[in-house]
Structure formats: C-alpha cells, structure tokens
Amino acid sequence: MQRLRATIDHAEQLGFEVRKVVLEDQTAGWCQIGAKKLLFLDLAATAGEQLQQLTDILESFDKYRQSCQVA
C-alpha cells in the first residue's frame, strides 16, 4: 500500500490529477484535456493491480513525452 501511495505521489508531481473510479469494462489510463492531465485507476482493482496499472500508465506517458521531444 505504501508503494501505491508513493507512486500516486510521483504521478501527482508529474502534474497528474489521479482519480480512482470503477472502470467496469474500461481500461485504466491517462488523458490530457487542455493543460490538465488526468490519470484513471480502477477502484475495483486490488492495491497490487492498481500499482501495476499506475506503473504501466506512467511508462506509457514517459514514452509519449519522449516521442513529443523528438518531433
């Protein structure tokens, strides 16, 4: 649980507003609306699953940032 909190804190330091919602058949992920970056975690998932979702999302975001810097 501490690793999840620390990773959420890291995401917030990167400028994300982290939201935990029941995603049902949707996938956890991130989006940007204007200047606001939102990150969605599945509230129905276990803490371990949320940590994995968050790790995957932050890796995806990092790849996105790197591709934008190259362009």
C-alpha positions as CSV (number, residue, x, y, z in Angstrom):
1,M,0.0,0.0,0.0
2,Q,2.9,2.4,0.7
3,R,4.3,1.7,-2.8
4,L,1.0,2.6,-4.3
5,R,0.8,5.8,-2.3
6,A,4.4,6.7,-3.3
7,T,3.7,6.0,-6.9
8,I,0.5,8.1,-6.8
9,D,2.5,10.9,-5.2
10,H,5.0,10.6,-8.1
11,A,2.2,10.9,-10.7
12,E,0.9,14.0,-8.9
13,Q,4.4,15.5,-9.0
14,L,4.4,14.9,-12.8
15,G,1.2,17.0,-12.9
16,F,-1.5,14.3,-13.0
17,E,-4.8,14.5,-11.2
18,V,-5.2,10.9,-10.1
19,R,-8.8,9.6,-10.0
20,K,-9.9,6.2,-8.7
21,V,-13.1,5.2,-10.3
22,V,-14.9,1.9,-11.1
23,L,-14.0,1.4,-14.7
24,E,-16.1,-1.7,-15.3
25,D,-15.2,-2.6,-18.9
26,Q,-12.9,0.4,-19.5
27,T,-9.1,0.3,-19.2
28,A,-7.1,2.3,-16.7
29,G,-5.2,5.1,-18.5
30,W,-4.4,8.8,-18.8
31,C,-5.6,11.7,-20.9
32,Q,-5.0,15.4,-21.3
33,I,-7.8,17.9,-21.5
34,G,-6.3,21.3,-22.2
35,A,-3.5,21.8,-19.7
36,K,-5.0,19.3,-17.2
37,K,-3.6,15.7,-17.1
38,L,-5.9,13.1,-15.7
39,L,-5.0,9.6,-14.7
40,F,-7.7,7.0,-14.1
41,L,-7.2,3.9,-11.9
42,D,-9.8,1.1,-11.4
43,L,-11.2,1.4,-7.9
44,A,-12.5,-2.2,-8.1
45,A,-8.9,-3.5,-8.6
46,T,-6.7,-4.6,-5.7
47,A,-3.9,-2.3,-4.5
48,G,-1.4,-4.5,-6.3
49,E,-3.4,-4.3,-9.5
50,Q,-3.7,-0.5,-9.2
51,L,0.1,-0.3,-8.7
52,Q,0.6,-2.3,-11.9
53,Q,-1.9,-0.1,-13.7
54,L,-0.1,3.0,-12.5
55,T,3.3,1.7,-13.4
56,D,2.1,0.9,-16.9
57,I,0.4,4.3,-17.3
58,L,3.5,6.2,-16.2
59,E,5.7,4.2,-18.6
60,S,3.2,5.0,-21.4
61,F,3.3,8.7,-20.5
62,D,7.1,8.7,-20.5
63,K,7.2,7.1,-24.0
64,Y,4.6,9.8,-25.1
65,R,6.8,12.6,-23.7
66,Q,9.9,11.2,-25.4
67,S,8.2,11.0,-28.7
68,C,7.0,14.6,-28.4
69,Q,10.5,15.8,-27.7
70,V,11.9,14.1,-30.8
71,A,9.3,15.7,-33.1
